[in-house]
């Protein structure tokens, strides 16, 4: 009996010891794992963009900028010990696909701390989702609905579409054109610049010879081209998707025997746009007639040099095509703004670091101006307040977290990059804007 | 809007109608024979575009490329019906289920093409084309050849259907397959021939479309499918001659409306027209005598 009791006591003691050891092990293991996770887990930046569908070139373009920033940040120790990683989220140019994709990345991605994108085709649906999830985003949309509607976590360093419209007309007038043909595709992605064009034409006393909304992806635009010709327009301004622009310009060339200068915000080196236009009208004509009017970015200096060197070292297809691409450079700056804001806030929590984005972007007394993430990280570590001035120039975020800097005018420099030929300053845009 | 612009638009409308009729006739042939509303028709068109492109890039004349793409279209269409659709039909999938299957096949084809060629736009190498001006009508040499090809192919098809034994067999099998079978017609063989011919039309339509839009991607044919189906339905789906007429109406209406009204709504014009016609004649302008219910095995 005693023996049995003592055996039972021994077994109980053994069981308790084993359970305690197991519990300690498990708890310790979990705690250790959590600690390791905390030390090593990567911070995710959702690259919300169209990776398939009609504008599928936008995804690799944006991601190139994100990956470049990721590479630089990670090679300099990351953000407070965390590495960054860009997570592609394919919106497929359609809200039907983008909403579940964005919801999925919000609910399943560990340490989602920010986003670049979305673009115009899905921004109206995606921005509120990201905003409600408290994810700071640098949107790739010029839609004017975000110019005066406040979203706490929405930031934009590319120009609003109405400003782009102003820039088209300002540049056209500076080139001596008096009659403008406004041609654009009738969808949300392509008609944002229309109010700006109309306002600027009125303010600058330039004649709007034709105001032509065209249906996308038609078999031909011959009737539209004849209307353009009869309007005696001297230059075409407005945004068309690559296929529509290619068909329209080819019809113009075939029917009239010549082309007109064409301004839009598509980068001349954007692969799909460039491919479509070069295939349609030829490289020589594309270089001669097409002008991209896009947010001004620098060529040269510390910001550009580090970006260029890093992007060329990325393991992605044909990285050199992104060197002068403003829509790859913008996301690069965006990730740097977020990473530096985290450092200033001493927090990777979006709700805590987001207010510091404006501080990092805008000028202020005593701020040390930095041009790269390593410079910024070093300055913050030395106790300075910083202002990051990246590749995009003149970024100043207003109370809607929106910035309209100046514009660069570029043309294709064959085979796959661009060369600057002029600029439209933010002061000129503001001046014309104030007249309407 | 002056009269000359409308006359010019009529000329452009004939070009659009030519391309549209090639596609609509091919589409309606398939439906007329099998009762399969084949949305993957656009996949065959897109495949033919890229076959032609691959050959064209090796320096072959575009019109030879079009002929080879037409053959590709024929075989692709035949294979699609025989090895993809028929197994489903044999298992008892009904007409509506087949629409979903064809949609799925189209999606798969689209993404296979995307994986192979990427999303970058492509263009054919076409030698310079002279502009011909007759009054207000202005058409270039390429457009005139496309019109000629459409007219010749459509006439050949009508002659085939009306003047040959095979044509009679096609019409017989399309009207009543079981009866045709008991009359000694090899319906399976007739179906193969029909799907091959319809694929040839898809191939030619795809290349003609790609030439006309100049710069095309893997989505170009898909975007065209909606108008193409509208033309086929307008004419009375299942009737090749009806599809030709439907294409002519849609082509002219879209171009003339672009010249008169806001060109942004030229597609809308086609669909408003379709709605009006279908209210008056629910089976299209040239309805079939046979009431179709299910897919044909």
HADDOCK unambig.tbl for C-alpha pairs under 7 A between the chains (distance, minus, plus):
assign (segid A and resid 56 and name CA) (segid B and resid 119 and name CA) 6.50 0.50 0.50
assign (segid A and resid 186 and name CA) (segid B and resid 264 and name CA) 6.22 0.50 0.50
assign (segid A and resid 213 and name CA) (segid B and resid 263 and name CA) 6.60 0.50 0.50
assign (segid A and resid 213 and name CA) (segid B and resid 264 and name CA) 5.10 0.50 0.50
assign (segid A and resid 214 and name CA) (segid B and resid 263 and name CA) 5.42 0.50 0.50
assign (segid A and resid 214 and name CA) (segid B and resid 264 and name CA) 4.11 0.50 0.50
assign (segid A and resid 215 and name CA) (segid B and resid 263 and name CA) 6.70 0.50 0.50
assign (segid A and resid 215 and name CA) (segid B and resid 264 and name CA) 4.39 0.50 0.50
assign (segid A and resid 215 and name CA) (segid B and resid 265 and name CA) 6.54 0.50 0.50
assign (segid A and resid 219 and name CA) (segid B and resid 16 and name CA) 6.71 0.50 0.50
assign (segid A and resid 219 and name CA) (segid B and resid 209 and name CA) 6.68 0.50 0.50
assign (segid A and resid 219 and name CA) (segid B and resid 212 and name CA) 6.20 0.50 0.50
assign (segid A and resid 219 and name CA) (segid B and resid 213 and name CA) 5.25 0.50 0.50
assign (segid A and resid 220 and name CA) (segid B and resid 212 and name CA) 6.77 0.50 0.50
assign (segid A and resid 220 and name CA) (segid B and resid 213 and name CA) 6.12 0.50 0.50
assign (segid A and resid 222 and name CA) (segid B and resid 12 and name CA) 6.65 0.50 0.50
assign (segid A and resid 223 and name CA) (segid B and resid 9 and name CA) 5.71 0.50 0.50
assign (segid A and resid 223 and name CA) (segid B and resid 255 and name CA) 6.50 0.50 0.50
assign (segid A and resid 223 and name CA) (segid B and resid 258 and name CA) 6.20 0.50 0.50
assign (segid A and resid 223 and name CA) (segid B and resid 259 and name CA) 5.41 0.50 0.50
assign (segid A and resid 224 and name CA) (segid B and resid 258 and name CA) 6.79 0.50 0.50
assign (segid A and resid 224 and name CA) (segid B and resid 259 and name CA) 6.86 0.50 0.50
assign (segid A and resid 224 and name CA) (segid B and resid 263 and name CA) 6.77 0.50 0.50
assign (segid A and resid 243 and name CA) (segid B and resid 215 and name CA) 5.97 0.50 0.50
assign (segid A and resid 243 and name CA) (segid B and resid 216 and name CA) 6.58 0.50 0.50
assign (segid A and resid 246 and name CA) (segid B and resid 214 and name CA) 6.95 0.50 0.50
assign (segid A and resid 246 and name CA) (segid B and resid 215 and name CA) 6.04 0.50 0.50
assign (segid A and resid 247 and name CA) (segid B and resid 213 and name CA) 5.04 0.50 0.50
assign (segid A and resid 247 and name CA) (segid B and resid 214 and name CA) 5.91 0.50 0.50
assign (segid A and resid 247 and name CA) (segid B and resid 215 and name CA) 6.70 0.50 0.50
assign (segid A and resid 271 and name CA) (segid B and resid 120 and name CA) 6.63 0.50 0.50
assign (segid A and resid 272 and name CA) (segid B and resid 120 and name CA) 4.70 0.50 0.50
assign (segid A and resid 272 and name CA) (segid B and resid 121 and name CA) 5.88 0.50 0.50
assign (segid A and resid 275 and name CA) (segid B and resid 120 and name CA) 6.26 0.50 0.50
assign (segid A and resid 275 and name CA) (segid B and resid 121 and name CA) 5.51 0.50 0.50
assign (segid A and resid 275 and name CA) (segid B and resid 122 and name CA) 6.86 0.50 0.50
assign (segid A and resid 276 and name CA) (segid B and resid 121 and name CA) 4.91 0.50 0.50
assign (segid A and resid 276 and name CA) (segid B and resid 122 and name CA) 6.50 0.50 0.50
assign (segid A and resid 276 and name CA) (segid B and resid 215 and name CA) 5.32 0.50 0.50
assign (segid A and resid 279 and name CA) (segid B and resid 122 and name CA) 6.43 0.50 0.50
assign (segid A and resid 279 and name CA) (segid B and resid 123 and name CA) 5.19 0.50 0.50
assign (segid A and resid 279 and name CA) (segid B and resid 215 and name CA) 6.29 0.50 0.50
assign (segid A and resid 280 and name CA) (segid B and resid 123 and name CA) 6.73 0.50 0.50
assign (segid A and resid 280 and name CA) (segid B and resid 214 and name CA) 5.70 0.50 0.50
assign (segid A and resid 280 and name CA) (segid B and resid 215 and name CA) 5.82 0.50 0.50
